[in-house]
Amino acid sequence: MPETKQQVDINQLNQAKANVTLTQNLLNQAIEKCSSDPILALEAVKQAANEIAQAQTAVSQVQSVMQTQQSQ
């Protein structure tokens, strides 16, 4: 059975980068609205946490593939 190496998915890294950029924007929004609109600030923080989780998942998947490639 031939070995098949998994490819590093650049799209996953680009998605993680986009998640981080969106997180920065959401946190800036939360900071700006913290006093004037705490409900909106809380929603921005919740969404930022979700974006961070998605970025972490994508990066972890790519890291796993890269580590597997190194061990082959």
Contacts in CASP RR format, 6 or more apart in sequence:
PFRMAT RR
TARGET T0000
AUTHOR 0000-0000-0000
METHOD contacts of the structure
MODEL  1
MPETKQQVDINQLNQAKANVTLTQNLLNQAIEKCSSDPILALEAVKQAAN
EIAQAQTAVSQVQSVMQTQQSQ
3 72 0 8 1.000
5 69 0 8 1.000
5 72 0 8 1.000
6 65 0 8 1.000
6 68 0 8 1.000
6 69 0 8 1.000
7 65 0 8 1.000
8 62 0 8 1.000
8 65 0 8 1.000
8 66 0 8 1.000
8 69 0 8 1.000
9 61 0 8 1.000
9 62 0 8 1.000
9 65 0 8 1.000
12 58 0 8 1.000
12 59 0 8 1.000
12 61 0 8 1.000
12 62 0 8 1.000
13 58 0 8 1.000
13 59 0 8 1.000
13 62 0 8 1.000
15 54 0 8 1.000
15 55 0 8 1.000
15 58 0 8 1.000
16 54 0 8 1.000
16 55 0 8 1.000
16 56 0 8 1.000
16 58 0 8 1.000
16 59 0 8 1.000
16 62 0 8 1.000
17 55 0 8 1.000
19 51 0 8 1.000
19 52 0 8 1.000
19 54 0 8 1.000
19 55 0 8 1.000
19 58 0 8 1.000
20 51 0 8 1.000
20 52 0 8 1.000
20 55 0 8 1.000
22 48 0 8 1.000
22 51 0 8 1.000
23 48 0 8 1.000
23 51 0 8 1.000
23 52 0 8 1.000
23 55 0 8 1.000
26 44 0 8 1.000
26 45 0 8 1.000
26 47 0 8 1.000
26 48 0 8 1.000
26 51 0 8 1.000
27 44 0 8 1.000
27 45 0 8 1.000
27 48 0 8 1.000
29 40 0 8 1.000
29 41 0 8 1.000
29 44 0 8 1.000
30 41 0 8 1.000
30 42 0 8 1.000
30 44 0 8 1.000
30 45 0 8 1.000
30 48 0 8 1.000
31 41 0 8 1.000
33 40 0 8 1.000
33 41 0 8 1.000
33 44 0 8 1.000
34 41 0 8 1.000
END
